[in-house]
Amino acid sequence: MKSLVAYFSCSGTTEKVAKLIADTLHADLYEIQPKEPYTSADLNWMDSSSRSSVEMSNKSSRPAIGNKVENMEAYDVVYLGFPKMEYSL
């Protein structure tokens, strides 16, 4: 069975976990990259008008993906990792 660990990480935390999982499972690793890279200002979750804050509050707002998995059909299992942010204003 062929596995892929696909992950999205801005700060590196999710990336570390994804690499550990991929290594443990002997799976391929794939970094999901946004079409438009995030800047530090985009990631400022303390600013309610920052890109990340807008995307978190609007569930239909999602960034376009800038890269694609080659031979996706070759994978039997795909593990998906992404940051989860929870906060109250």
N, C-alpha and C positions, 0 to 999 in steps of 0.2 A: 504494500500500500504506500503510495507516494503522498507526502504531506507538505503543505506550505504554511508558513507563519507569516502573515501579512500584518503590517503595523503602521500606525501613524503616530508620530511623536514630534513635538516641538521642543521640549526641554531635555529630552534624552531619557527620561524615566521609563516610558513605555518601550523605548528601543532596548534598554538594558534587559527588561523582562522578556521581550520578544526574542532576543538573542539567546538568552538562557533556555527558553522553551525550545527554540529551534535546535540548539545544541543537544539538549536532553533527548529530544525526539528524533534526532538525525533528519530534520526537515529542512527544506529550502527556506530562505529568508527573503522577504520582499518589503521594501520601504515604500509606503504610499506617500507620494509627494503631491502637494497642491499645485495646480497650474500656476497660480500666483503665490509665490512664497510669502510667508508671514514675516512681518517686521517685528521688532520689539514693541512698538506702539500697538500693533495689531493684537499682540498677546497680553496686553495690560488689562487683566480682568477687573481691575479696580475702576477702570474707565467704562462706564455703561455704553458709550458710543464706539468702543473699540471693535474691531472686526470679530474677535473671538467672543466678545460679549453679545454682539448682535446675533451671531450664529448660534450661540447657546440659547438665547431667549426666543429665537424664531426657528422652530423645528423644520420648517420648509426651506430654510436658508442653509445651503451646503456648498462648500467650495468645489469647483471643478477639479478633477484629478488630472495631474499633468503627465503621468506615466501609466503604462499598462503592463500587466503580467503577460509574459510570453508563454505560450503553450498552456494556458489555464486549464484546458481540457485534460491535461496529463495528470492533474491532481485529484486524488480520491477524497482528501480531507483538507479543508482550509481553516486555520485558526486565525481569528481577527483580533488585533489588539489596538486599542485607542484610549486616549485619556478620558477620564470622566471627571467633570468638575461639578461640584455642588457648592453653592453658596447662597446666602440670603443677603438682600440689600435692605 
